[in-house]
């Protein structure tokens, strides 16, 4: 991120979109709508990413910004459009051209979205000059130790396991990804049965009252909504 002369987002998004269409063996003209996710960028970057690389067919292009859930939100919206019968084929496209370092606050003249989260953290553990997200999750771990008697060794083993896998992941980088979602009728129309992958279940949630009412950092960082989203997903999938 932040490297000079790096590829710009229209180029990254265009490559991902073209490869997804080629893999699905359909033309862009068959796409009814597009859901485009990104965080770093001005409004309507989704339109610019698509217009001059995939085509200008007049379809609705919906831009999505939902921080770390941005990509999955675009996929979630695309799936809902098909489930609701609004569209037969939707492109879910995501790209990011990031700044270096931790995510920061861009607009200092208005309320930050996480002000209530930060207030709870300050009231319970205080706040240092370090990035807020690591403090949130770090203190959630501290709270877990206080509540359940968890030892540093336990977290060390989790860290070892995670890092053993993480070395196979790329570092923070610019990039793009795309997926073509289609109804069952569309799949049969284009003879794509051998290539299609069914999404059995997908859930999306936001904070529940317990995130703030229980004054728990574990709850603030998303324990209850993650647990409930997983429960719903398993229930719907039958797994």
TORMIPA-803574 format. One line per 10 residues: their letters; for each residue x, y, z of C-alpha. Coordinates in steps of 0.25 Angstrom, whole numbers. Layout:
a) X,Y,Z; ... .
This chain:
xxxxxxxxxx) 0,0,0; 4,14,-3; 15,10,-13; 18,20,-24; 14,16,-38; 5,4,-33; -7,-1,-41; -19,8,-39; -33,2,-35; -39,2,-48 .
xxxxxxxxxx) -28,-7,-54; -29,-16,-42; -44,-17,-42; -45,-18,-57; -35,-30,-56; -43,-37,-45; -57,-35,-52; -52,-40,-66; -46,-52,-60; -59,-55,-52 .
xxxxxxxxxx) -67,-54,-65; -58,-62,-73; -58,-73,-62; -73,-72,-62; -73,-72,-77; -83,-61,-78; -83,-47,-85; -84,-35,-76; -97,-32,-83; -103,-43,-76 .
xxxxxxxxxx) -101,-37,-62; -113,-30,-57; -107,-22,-45; -94,-20,-38; -90,-18,-24; -76,-12,-22; -69,-12,-9; -57,-3,-5; -53,6,8; -42,15,3 .
xxxxxxxxxx) -47,23,-8; -57,35,-12; -72,32,-15; -76,25,-27; -62,18,-29; -70,6,-33; -76,12,-45; -62,17,-50; -56,3,-47; -67,-4,-56 .
xxxxxxxxxx) -70,6,-67; -57,6,-75; -52,-8,-73; -65,-17,-73; -75,-8,-80; -86,3,-79; -99,-5,-80; -107,4,-70; -109,-6,-59; -110,-2,-45 .
xxxxxxxxxx) -97,-1,-38; -98,-1,-23; -86,4,-15; -83,-3,-2; -74,2,10; -75,-6,22; -60,-7,27; -55,-21,29; -69,-27,25; -69,-19,12 .
xxxxxxxxxx) -66,-31,3; -76,-40,10; -86,-29,10; -85,-28,-5; -87,-43,-7; -98,-43,3; -106,-32,-5; -103,-39,-18; -109,-52,-12; -121,-44,-6 .
xxxxxxxxxx) -124,-38,-20; -125,-52,-26; -133,-58,-15; -143,-47,-16; -145,-49,-30; -140,-35,-34; -128,-40,-42; -124,-53,-49; -109,-50,-49; -101,-40,-40 .
xxxxxxxxxx) -86,-37,-40; -80,-35,-26; -67,-28,-28; -58,-23,-17; -45,-15,-18; -35,-7,-9; -24,3,-11; -20,5,3; -11,15,11; 0,11,19 .
xxxxxxxxxx) -2,8,34; -14,6,43; -27,11,39; -30,25,44; -41,35,45; -43,43,33; -53,53,37; -50,60,50; -62,70,50; -73,59,53 .
xxxxxxxxxx) -76,48,62; -68,36,59; -76,23,57; -69,15,69; -70,26,79; -79,18,88; -69,6,87; -58,15,91; -65,21,102; -67,8,108 .
xxxxxxxxxx) -53,4,107; -48,17,113; -57,15,125; -53,1,128; -38,1,124; -34,14,119; -28,18,105; -14,19,100; -8,26,88; -7,13,81 .
xxxxxxxxxx) -17,9,70; -31,6,76; -34,-7,69; -22,-15,76; -26,-8,89; -40,-13,88; -36,-27,85; -25,-27,95; -34,-23,106; -44,-33,102 .
xxxxxxxxxx) -34,-43,104; -30,-37,118; -45,-38,121; -45,-52,117; -34,-55,127; -41,-48,138; -54,-55,136; -50,-69,132; -35,-70,138; -29,-71,124 .
xxxxxxxxxx) -14,-71,124; -4,-64,115; 0,-78,111; -14,-81,105; -13,-68,96; 1,-71,92; -3,-85,87; -15,-78,79; -5,-68,74; 5,-79,70 .
xxxxxxxxxx) -6,-87,63; -11,-74,55; 3,-70,51; 6,-84,46; -5,-82,36; -4,-67,34; 10,-68,27; 3,-74,15; -6,-61,14; -1,-49,7 .
xxxxxxxxxx) 2,-36,15; -7,-24,15; -7,-21,0; -15,-14,-11; -24,-24,-19; -37,-28,-24; -47,-39,-25; -60,-43,-32; -71,-53,-32; -82,-56,-41 .
xxxxxxxxxx) -95,-59,-34; -107,-65,-42; -121,-71,-40; -123,-86,-42; -131,-83,-55; -119,-74,-60; -109,-86,-57; -118,-96,-65; -120,-85,-76; -105,-84,-79 .
xxxxxxxxxx) -101,-98,-75; -93,-95,-64; -97,-107,-54; -82,-112,-54; -77,-99,-50; -87,-94,-40; -85,-94,-25; -97,-93,-17; -97,-83,-5; -105,-92,5 .
xxxxxxxxxx) -106,-80,16; -100,-67,18; -103,-57,30; -100,-43,33; -102,-36,47; -99,-23,54; -98,-20,69; -109,-25,79; -112,-17,92; -103,-26,100 .
xxxxxxxxxx) -91,-20,92; -92,-8,101; -102,-11,112; -93,-22,119; -81,-13,119; -72,-24,114; -61,-22,104; -63,-36,99; -77,-32,95; -72,-19,90 .
xxxxxxxxxx) -63,-26,80; -75,-34,74; -76,-47,82; -91,-48,83; -94,-44,68; -83,-53,63; -89,-65,71; -103,-62,67; -99,-60,52; -92,-74,53 .
xxxxxxxxx) -104,-80,59; -113,-75,49; -104,-80,38; -102,-94,43; -117,-95,45; -121,-90,31; -110,-99,24; -114,-111,32; -100,-114,36 .
